[in-house]
Amino acid sequence: MKIHLVDGTYELFRNHFGAPPKKAPDGREVGATLGLLRGLYALLTQSGATHVACAFDHVIPSFRNDLYPGYKTGEGVDPNLLAQFPLAEEAARSLGLVVWPMIEFEADDAIATAVQRYRDEPEVEQIVICSPDKDLAQLVTGSRVVCWDRRRDLLIDEAGVQEKYGVAPAS
């Protein structure tokens, strides 16, 4: 089996800035969520993915803000985007996906934990991290754990990390 781990926060941001705005009948902005759903539906129907988890940063500040004052905050994030996180999580669940709404930690932490938990399971053929986030590239292992930039349709294995960033995943 292949496990697909989706960075829902990245997908939601990408769709907020890349998909046309769309309003629900009650006036709420839902364009990013619709774009996210289209992408997740395509993942399920076009790639044959069967084991999918989607992680979201439920709130933007985390324990990292206490460790590093310059760490990202929610300041400047469009309130219409922030308001779509609960809707996006509900929508992903409605597709039958496992959803990890991260509160104290980040979506990256959930994805990294899942990789560590399942990378050595004999029934897991491959773990596909669905994100172009360079921080997640450190998890890549050979061709068993790979990153997939679905927007560009680029699959990056360990050699690809070395080529793209000039260092091995562990670095």
C-alpha positions as a Markdown table, in Angstrom:
| # | Residue | x | y | z |
|---|---|---|---|---|
| 1 | Met | 0.0 | 0.0 | 0.0 |
| 2 | Lys | 1.0 | 3.6 | -0.5 |
| 3 | Ile | 0.3 | 6.2 | 2.1 |
| 4 | His | -0.4 | 9.8 | 0.8 |
| 5 | Leu | 0.2 | 12.6 | 3.4 |
| 6 | Val | -1.3 | 15.9 | 2.3 |
| 7 | Asp | -0.2 | 19.3 | 3.7 |
| 8 | Gly | -3.7 | 20.7 | 3.9 |
| 9 | Thr | -2.5 | 24.1 | 5.1 |
| 10 | Tyr | -0.3 | 24.5 | 2.0 |
| 11 | Glu | -3.2 | 23.3 | -0.3 |
| 12 | Leu | -5.6 | 25.7 | 1.3 |
| 13 | Phe | -3.2 | 28.7 | 1.0 |
| 14 | Arg | -2.4 | 27.7 | -2.6 |
| 15 | Asn | -6.1 | 27.6 | -3.5 |
| 16 | His | -6.9 | 30.8 | -1.7 |
| 17 | Phe | -4.3 | 32.7 | -3.8 |
| 18 | Gly | -4.7 | 30.6 | -7.0 |
| 19 | Ala | -8.4 | 29.7 | -7.3 |
| 20 | Pro | -11.1 | 32.2 | -8.0 |
| 21 | Pro | -13.0 | 33.5 | -5.0 |
| 22 | Lys | -16.4 | 31.9 | -4.4 |
| 23 | Lys | -19.1 | 32.8 | -2.0 |
| 24 | Ala | -21.5 | 30.3 | -0.3 |
| 25 | Pro | -25.2 | 31.2 | -0.2 |
| 26 | Asp | -24.7 | 32.7 | 3.3 |
| 27 | Gly | -22.0 | 35.0 | 2.0 |
| 28 | Arg | -19.0 | 33.2 | 3.4 |
| 29 | Glu | -15.9 | 32.9 | 1.2 |
| 30 | Val | -15.4 | 29.2 | 0.2 |
| 31 | Gly | -13.2 | 29.4 | -2.9 |
| 32 | Ala | -10.1 | 28.0 | -1.2 |
| 33 | Thr | -12.1 | 25.1 | 0.3 |
| 34 | Leu | -13.6 | 24.3 | -3.1 |
| 35 | Gly | -10.1 | 24.3 | -4.7 |
| 36 | Leu | -8.9 | 22.1 | -2.0 |
| 37 | Leu | -11.8 | 19.6 | -2.5 |
| 38 | Arg | -11.1 | 19.6 | -6.3 |
| 39 | Gly | -7.5 | 18.7 | -5.6 |
| 40 | Leu | -8.2 | 16.0 | -3.1 |
| 41 | Tyr | -10.9 | 14.5 | -5.3 |
| 42 | Ala | -8.4 | 14.4 | -8.1 |
| 43 | Leu | -5.8 | 12.7 | -5.9 |
| 44 | Leu | -8.4 | 10.0 | -5.0 |
| 45 | Thr | -9.8 | 9.5 | -8.5 |
| 46 | Gln | -6.8 | 10.1 | -10.8 |
| 47 | Ser | -3.8 | 8.7 | -8.8 |
| 48 | Gly | -5.6 | 5.8 | -7.2 |
| 49 | Ala | -4.7 | 6.9 | -3.7 |
| 50 | Thr | -6.4 | 4.8 | -1.1 |
| 51 | His | -4.7 | 5.7 | 2.2 |
| 52 | Val | -4.7 | 9.4 | 2.6 |
| 53 | Ala | -4.3 | 11.7 | 5.6 |
| 54 | Cys | -4.6 | 15.5 | 5.5 |
| 55 | Ala | -3.0 | 17.7 | 8.1 |
| 56 | Phe | -3.9 | 21.3 | 8.9 |
| 57 | Asp | -2.4 | 24.0 | 11.1 |
| 58 | His | -5.6 | 24.6 | 13.1 |
| 59 | Val | -4.1 | 27.7 | 14.6 |
| 60 | Ile | -1.1 | 29.4 | 13.2 |
| 61 | Pro | 1.0 | 30.3 | 16.3 |
| 62 | Ser | 2.6 | 27.3 | 17.9 |
| 63 | Phe | 5.2 | 26.5 | 20.6 |
| 64 | Arg | 7.8 | 27.6 | 18.1 |
| 65 | Asn | 6.7 | 31.2 | 18.6 |
| 66 | Asp | 8.0 | 30.9 | 22.2 |
| 67 | Leu | 11.3 | 29.5 | 21.0 |
| 68 | Tyr | 11.9 | 32.0 | 18.2 |
| 69 | Pro | 10.3 | 35.4 | 18.3 |
| 70 | Gly | 10.5 | 35.9 | 14.5 |
| 71 | Tyr | 8.5 | 32.7 | 13.8 |
| 72 | Lys | 5.4 | 33.0 | 11.6 |
| 73 | Thr | 2.2 | 34.2 | 13.1 |
| 74 | Gly | -1.3 | 34.7 | 11.7 |
| 75 | Glu | -0.6 | 38.4 | 11.3 |
| 76 | Gly | -1.6 | 39.6 | 7.9 |
| 77 | Val | -3.4 | 36.4 | 6.9 |
| 78 | Asp | -6.7 | 37.1 | 5.2 |
| 79 | Pro | -9.5 | 36.5 | 7.7 |
| 80 | Asn | -11.5 | 34.9 | 4.8 |
| 81 | Leu | -8.8 | 32.3 | 4.5 |
| 82 | Leu | -8.5 | 31.7 | 8.2 |
| 83 | Ala | -12.3 | 31.2 | 8.4 |
| 84 | Gln | -12.1 | 28.4 | 5.9 |
| 85 | Phe | -9.9 | 26.1 | 7.9 |
| 86 | Pro | -12.8 | 24.4 | 9.9 |
| 87 | Leu | -14.8 | 24.1 | 6.6 |
| 88 | Ala | -11.8 | 22.6 | 4.8 |
| 89 | Glu | -11.2 | 20.1 | 7.6 |
| 90 | Glu | -14.9 | 19.1 | 7.5 |
| 91 | Ala | -14.8 | 18.8 | 3.7 |
| 92 | Ala | -11.7 | 16.6 | 3.7 |
| 93 | Arg | -13.4 | 14.3 | 6.3 |
| 94 | Ser | -16.4 | 14.1 | 4.1 |
| 95 | Leu | -14.2 | 12.6 | 1.4 |
| 96 | Gly | -13.3 | 9.9 | 3.9 |
| 97 | Leu | -9.8 | 11.1 | 4.5 |
| 98 | Val | -8.1 | 11.0 | 7.9 |
| 99 | Val | -7.8 | 14.7 | 9.1 |
| 100 | Trp | -5.3 | 15.9 | 11.6 |
| 101 | Pro | -6.2 | 19.4 | 12.8 |
| 102 | Met | -3.1 | 20.4 | 14.6 |
| 103 | Ile | -3.4 | 22.8 | 17.5 |
| 104 | Glu | -0.2 | 22.8 | 19.5 |
| 105 | Phe | 1.9 | 21.5 | 16.6 |
| 106 | Glu | 1.9 | 22.1 | 12.9 |
| 107 | Ala | 0.8 | 20.1 | 9.9 |
| 108 | Asp | 4.5 | 19.4 | 9.1 |
| 109 | Asp | 4.8 | 17.8 | 12.6 |
| 110 | Ala | 1.8 | 15.5 | 11.9 |
| 111 | Ile | 3.2 | 14.5 | 8.5 |
| 112 | Ala | 6.7 | 13.9 | 10.0 |
| 113 | Thr | 5.2 | 11.8 | 12.8 |
| 114 | Ala | 3.2 | 9.7 | 10.3 |
| 115 | Val | 6.4 | 9.1 | 8.2 |
| 116 | Gln | 8.3 | 8.0 | 11.3 |
| 117 | Arg | 5.4 | 5.7 | 12.4 |
| 118 | Tyr | 4.9 | 4.0 | 9.0 |
| 119 | Arg | 8.2 | 4.1 | 7.1 |
| 120 | Asp | 9.4 | 0.7 | 8.3 |
| 121 | Glu | 6.0 | -1.1 | 8.1 |
| 122 | Pro | 6.4 | -4.0 | 5.7 |
| 123 | Glu | 3.0 | -3.5 | 4.2 |
| 124 | Val | 3.8 | 0.1 | 3.3 |
| 125 | Glu | 5.3 | 0.2 | -0.2 |
| 126 | Gln | 5.8 | 3.9 | -0.3 |
| 127 | Ile | 4.9 | 7.1 | 1.6 |
| 128 | Val | 4.1 | 10.1 | -0.6 |
| 129 | Ile | 4.3 | 13.5 | 1.1 |
| 130 | Cys | 2.1 | 15.7 | -1.0 |
| 131 | Ser | 3.8 | 19.0 | -0.6 |
| 132 | Pro | 6.6 | 21.0 | -2.2 |
| 133 | Asp | 7.6 | 22.3 | 1.3 |
| 134 | Lys | 11.4 | 22.1 | 1.5 |
| 135 | Asp | 11.2 | 21.4 | 5.3 |
| 136 | Leu | 9.5 | 18.1 | 4.5 |
| 137 | Ala | 12.3 | 17.1 | 2.1 |
| 138 | Gln | 14.3 | 16.1 | 5.2 |
| 139 | Leu | 12.0 | 13.1 | 5.5 |
| 140 | Val | 12.7 | 11.7 | 2.1 |
| 141 | Thr | 14.3 | 8.2 | 2.2 |
| 142 | Gly | 15.5 | 6.6 | -1.1 |
| 143 | Ser | 12.4 | 6.1 | -3.1 |
| 144 | Arg | 10.4 | 4.7 | -0.2 |
| 145 | Val | 9.5 | 8.2 | 1.3 |
| 146 | Val | 9.1 | 10.8 | -1.5 |
| 147 | Cys | 7.8 | 14.3 | -1.9 |
| 148 | Trp | 5.3 | 15.0 | -4.6 |
| 149 | Asp | 4.6 | 18.5 | -5.8 |
| 150 | Arg | 1.2 | 17.9 | -7.3 |
| 151 | Arg | 0.9 | 21.3 | -8.9 |
| 152 | Arg | 4.0 | 20.7 | -11.0 |
| 153 | Asp | 3.6 | 16.9 | -11.0 |
| 154 | Leu | 7.2 | 16.5 | -9.7 |
| 155 | Leu | 8.1 | 13.5 | -7.6 |
| 156 | Ile | 11.3 | 14.0 | -5.6 |
| 157 | Asp | 13.2 | 11.0 | -4.2 |
| 158 | Glu | 16.5 | 11.1 | -2.2 |
| 159 | Ala | 18.5 | 11.8 | -5.4 |
| 160 | Gly | 16.1 | 14.5 | -6.3 |
| 161 | Val | 16.5 | 16.2 | -3.0 |
| 162 | Gln | 20.3 | 16.1 | -3.4 |
| 163 | Glu | 20.0 | 17.6 | -6.9 |
| 164 | Lys | 17.4 | 20.3 | -6.0 |
| 165 | Tyr | 18.9 | 21.5 | -2.7 |
| 166 | Gly | 22.5 | 20.4 | -3.0 |
| 167 | Val | 22.4 | 18.4 | 0.2 |
| 168 | Ala | 21.1 | 15.1 | 1.4 |
| 169 | Pro | 17.7 | 15.0 | 3.1 |
| 170 | Ala | 19.3 | 14.6 | 6.5 |
| 171 | Ser | 21.1 | 17.9 | 6.0 |
